[in-house]
């Protein structure tokens, strides 16, 4: 079969590019059926969603088989805990070191940084404050990629932070909850899709 290509407008003979063009088409046909290794996923943290009614989206990109980077975004709006009401956001960048050489999959350790800013209100006392924290920690987990499509991520680890509580109305004793401690934990069950 002869592939004829009209490229006279390029000023070259069509036969000169026929061979490279056939090579490109052949390479494409050989690889088109192969399953492409996924290097990007998007997950939601089910624990945040269920426990504190927080929208938590986590996109992740595999830099190579050993390292991936992700950034978590969460947003909560009027979450009520006893007499307390919280609204705000957090950003959590994380680098993951995969202990098994697989893209997005297997056992990993992930140092992370977290910034949180919450509006903290106690309507029954007419009290309100702004809670801002900076911190980080490390998570250990295992991520599954099922059928090269569904991602399941199980993780937990210690978290450390420093915070500022800016009281607008009320007194400091109104705002006593575990959220104000400097040592805590970060855990989650991520579920999403690989692309």
Backbone torsions as a table, in degrees:
resi	resn	phi	psi	omega
1	UNK	NA	131.9	-179.4
2	UNK	-106.6	127.4	178.3
3	UNK	-94.5	115.3	179.9
4	UNK	-101.0	127.8	-178.4
5	UNK	-127.0	125.8	179.8
6	UNK	-92.1	100.0	179.1
7	UNK	-125.7	31.8	-178.2
8	UNK	-59.9	-28.5	179.3
9	UNK	-67.0	-16.8	176.1
10	UNK	-86.1	-12.3	-178.7
11	UNK	81.2	19.3	178.0
12	UNK	-128.1	159.8	177.9
13	UNK	-74.1	134.3	-178.9
14	UNK	-58.0	-28.8	-179.3
15	UNK	-68.2	-23.8	-178.1
16	UNK	-68.8	-28.6	179.2
17	UNK	-106.4	-1.7	179.6
18	UNK	-64.2	-42.8	-177.4
19	UNK	-66.5	-49.4	176.8
20	UNK	-61.3	-35.8	179.6
21	UNK	-65.1	-41.2	177.2
22	UNK	-63.5	-40.9	178.7
23	UNK	-61.1	-42.8	178.6
24	UNK	-63.9	-44.7	179.8
25	UNK	-64.6	-38.3	178.8
26	UNK	-66.3	-44.8	178.6
27	UNK	-61.2	-41.2	178.9
28	UNK	-63.5	-42.6	-178.0
29	UNK	-66.7	-32.8	179.7
30	UNK	-72.6	-30.8	-176.7
31	UNK	-98.7	-13.3	-175.6
32	UNK	-63.3	-34.1	-178.3
33	UNK	-81.7	-15.8	-178.2
34	UNK	-72.5	148.6	-179.6
35	UNK	-78.8	118.8	-177.7
36	UNK	-72.4	134.5	178.3
37	UNK	-71.1	124.5	-177.8
38	UNK	-77.3	137.5	-179.4
39	UNK	-125.9	4.9	-177.8
40	UNK	-139.7	137.9	174.3
41	UNK	-142.2	160.0	175.3
42	UNK	-132.2	128.3	-176.7
43	UNK	-128.9	162.8	169.0
44	UNK	-121.3	140.4	177.7
45	UNK	-82.9	110.5	-175.9
46	UNK	-67.8	-31.9	-179.6
47	UNK	-66.5	-45.8	177.9
48	UNK	-61.5	-43.0	-178.2
49	UNK	-64.0	-44.7	-175.8
50	UNK	-79.5	-43.5	-172.3
51	UNK	-78.5	-43.0	-175.1
52	UNK	-123.4	16.7	175.4
53	UNK	50.3	48.5	-176.6
54	UNK	-114.4	131.8	175.1
55	UNK	-77.6	117.4	-174.5
56	UNK	-131.4	105.7	-177.1
57	UNK	-109.8	134.3	-175.2
58	UNK	-133.9	97.5	172.0
59	UNK	-83.9	143.9	-178.0
60	UNK	-135.9	142.0	178.4
61	UNK	-128.5	130.9	177.5
62	UNK	-83.8	113.4	177.4
63	UNK	-70.1	-43.4	172.1
64	UNK	-157.4	-164.9	-176.5
65	UNK	-71.1	-20.7	-176.7
66	UNK	-97.5	-27.8	-173.7
67	UNK	-129.4	141.4	170.9
68	UNK	-138.6	160.3	179.3
69	UNK	-129.9	140.0	177.2
70	UNK	-140.8	159.5	175.6
71	UNK	-137.6	121.9	-179.8
72	UNK	-95.3	138.5	175.8
73	UNK	-120.5	129.9	170.4
74	UNK	-131.8	148.8	-179.0
75	UNK	-137.7	127.1	175.2
76	UNK	-123.1	146.1	-176.8
77	UNK	-137.3	112.4	178.7
78	UNK	56.5	46.8	174.0
79	UNK	-78.3	126.3	-176.6
80	UNK	-103.8	127.8	173.8
81	UNK	-129.3	108.9	-174.0
82	UNK	54.2	-115.8	-178.6
83	UNK	-97.5	3.6	-175.0
84	UNK	-99.3	144.9	178.1
85	UNK	-129.3	128.1	-177.0
86	UNK	-119.3	142.1	171.0
87	UNK	-143.6	141.8	177.7
88	UNK	159.1	-161.1	-173.9
89	UNK	-147.4	165.4	175.0
90	UNK	-148.1	150.5	175.5
91	UNK	-127.2	130.1	-175.8
92	UNK	-131.5	91.5	173.2
93	UNK	-76.7	145.2	-177.4
94	UNK	-148.2	141.0	172.5
95	UNK	-110.8	130.9	-178.7
96	UNK	-110.7	134.0	175.3
97	UNK	-105.8	111.9	-177.1
98	UNK	-85.6	124.0	-176.0
99	UNK	-78.6	-17.6	173.3
100	UNK	-112.5	136.3	-175.6
101	UNK	-75.6	75.5	178.3
102	UNK	-137.6	143.0	177.4
103	UNK	-67.0	123.0	172.2
104	UNK	60.9	8.6	-169.3
105	UNK	-133.3	147.4	173.4
106	UNK	102.9	-166.8	-177.4
107	UNK	-75.0	138.8	-178.1
108	UNK	-149.5	162.7	169.6
109	UNK	-124.6	136.1	-174.5
110	UNK	-134.1	100.0	171.3
111	UNK	-67.8	140.4	-176.4
112	UNK	-139.4	161.9	174.5
113	UNK	-123.4	146.1	179.2
114	UNK	-138.6	134.9	172.3
115	UNK	-118.8	128.0	178.2
116	UNK	-128.3	140.9	173.8
117	UNK	-139.3	117.3	-176.4
118	UNK	-126.9	143.4	168.1
119	UNK	-91.7	125.2	-173.5
120	UNK	-120.5	111.7	-177.4
121	UNK	-119.3	147.7	173.3
122	UNK	-126.6	86.7	-173.8
123	UNK	-57.0	-36.5	-176.9
124	UNK	-66.4	-22.7	179.6
125	UNK	-107.3	-1.9	-176.4
126	UNK	64.2	29.0	-176.3
127	UNK	-106.3	148.3	179.1
128	UNK	-152.9	147.4	180.0
129	UNK	-152.0	167.8	173.8
130	UNK	-116.5	128.5	-178.2
131	UNK	-112.0	121.0	179.7
132	UNK	-126.1	129.2	178.6
133	UNK	-135.1	147.6	174.1
134	UNK	-126.0	135.0	-179.5
135	UNK	-171.6	-165.5	-178.9
136	UNK	-174.0	-169.6	-178.7
137	UNK	167.6	-155.8	178.7
138	UNK	-144.8	138.1	175.6
139	UNK	-113.2	150.4	174.8
140	UNK	-122.0	136.2	-177.4
141	UNK	-163.1	-178.0	177.1
142	UNK	-136.6	129.7	179.8
143	UNK	-115.9	129.7	177.8
144	UNK	-103.5	140.8	169.6
145	UNK	-117.6	107.9	-172.5
146	UNK	-97.2	125.0	179.6
147	UNK	57.3	28.0	-180.0
148	UNK	57.2	26.7	-176.2
149	UNK	-140.1	-54.1	-175.4
150	UNK	-92.0	134.3	-179.1
151	UNK	-112.1	129.5	175.0
152	UNK	-124.2	121.4	-173.7
153	UNK	-123.8	120.0	178.8
154	UNK	-114.5	123.1	-175.5
155	UNK	-148.9	156.1	176.0
156	UNK	-162.5	155.2	177.6
157	UNK	174.5	170.6	-179.3
158	UNK	-76.1	151.5	177.4
159	UNK	-135.4	141.9	-179.1
160	UNK	-130.0	143.7	-178.9
161	UNK	-155.9	161.4	168.3
162	UNK	-119.9	147.6	-174.5
163	UNK	-139.4	160.2	172.9
164	UNK	-123.8	134.5	176.2
165	UNK	-116.0	111.1	-178.5
166	UNK	-101.6	105.4	-176.0
167	UNK	-82.3	125.9	178.9
168	UNK	-95.9	-46.8	174.8
169	UNK	-139.0	148.8	-178.3
170	UNK	97.9	-166.7	-178.8
171	UNK	-127.7	164.2	-175.2
172	UNK	-59.1	-34.6	-178.3
173	UNK	-65.6	-16.9	177.1
174	UNK	-69.8	-24.5	-171.1
175	UNK	-109.7	63.6	179.4
176	UNK	-113.6	102.6	177.9
177	UNK	-146.8	162.3	177.6
178	UNK	-58.5	-19.9	-179.4
179	UNK	-60.5	-22.8	-176.5
180	UNK	-88.9	-1.0	179.6
181	UNK	-78.8	157.1	-177.1
182	UNK	-92.1	-10.0	178.8
183	UNK	-122.2	130.8	-179.2
184	UNK	-155.4	-154.6	-178.6
185	UNK	-139.7	153.9	173.9
186	UNK	-126.2	128.0	-179.3
187	UNK	-146.7	159.0	179.0
188	UNK	-172.7	165.8	171.1
189	UNK	-126.7	107.2	-179.8
190	UNK	-93.6	136.7	177.5
191	UNK	-134.8	131.6	-178.6
192	UNK	-172.3	-153.5	-174.1
193	UNK	-130.8	147.4	175.0
194	UNK	-99.8	145.5	-178.9
195	UNK	-125.1	NA	NA
